[in-house]
């Protein structure tokens, strides 16, 4: 699923900061600190819930979406029974 421009993404706090939101790994200390900074930005974002909802239903497997890592998104999909 592709996110269209002119939607909630125009209001996203992460706009233009994709390097923080797509770390190569979550196990490396430096990359984990980038992920933590991304999550902190998410937590201030006015469209965090729209972002999370998009990622859950689009089955995003990479990156930080709505303050969740890929593992967090997977767990939330299971909890909400999103298939």
N, C-alpha and C positions, 0 to 999 in steps of 0.2 A: 504494500500500500504506500503510495507516495503522498507526502504532505504537500498540499497546494499552497502557493504563496497567496497572501491576502487573507490569511486565516489567523488563528491564534498565534502562529509562529512569528508574526510581525511584532507581537508584544512580548515575546519570550526574552527572559533575562540572559539567556545563553547565546542569543543571536550574535554571530561573528566570533564565537569562542569555541569552535568545534574541537580544537586541539585538546582542550581540557576534558571534553565530554566523551572522547573516544580513546581512552588509554589503551596501550598495547596489551597490558596485563593488569591484574589486580593484586598480584602477589609481590611484585617489585616495590620497594619502599617509595621510590621517587614517583612511580606511576600511581601508587595508591594515594600519595599526597595530592596528586593532580585530581584523582577521582574524588577525594574528600573536598577539595576546593569546588569542584563541579557540583557536588551535592549541596554545599553551602549556598551556592548561587541559586540552585533549584529551590531551596527553602525560602528564598526571598522573591521568587518569581510569581507574578500575578496570574500566570496561566499554567501553573504546575499541574493542576488536576487535569486540564485538557491534554497536556503533554503525556501524562501517565496513562490516561484513558486511551489515547492514540497508540502508545507503545504496547499496551496490553493487547489491544485488539488487532494491531498490525503484526503482532508476534515479533517485535524487534528483538534481536539476539545480541546486538553489540551496542556498547555505549551506555551512558547514563541518561535516563529518561524519567522525568517526574521524580527526581531524587532517588531513583532505584538503579542498582547495578543490574546486569543481566541475570544474576542469580536471584536478586530481589524481585525482578519482573517475573521470572519463572515461578517463584514461590507464590507471588500474588495471583498469577494465572491459575495455579492449582487451588488456592484458597477460594477464589471467585468462581472456579469451575469454568474458566474460559477455554474453549477448545479451538 
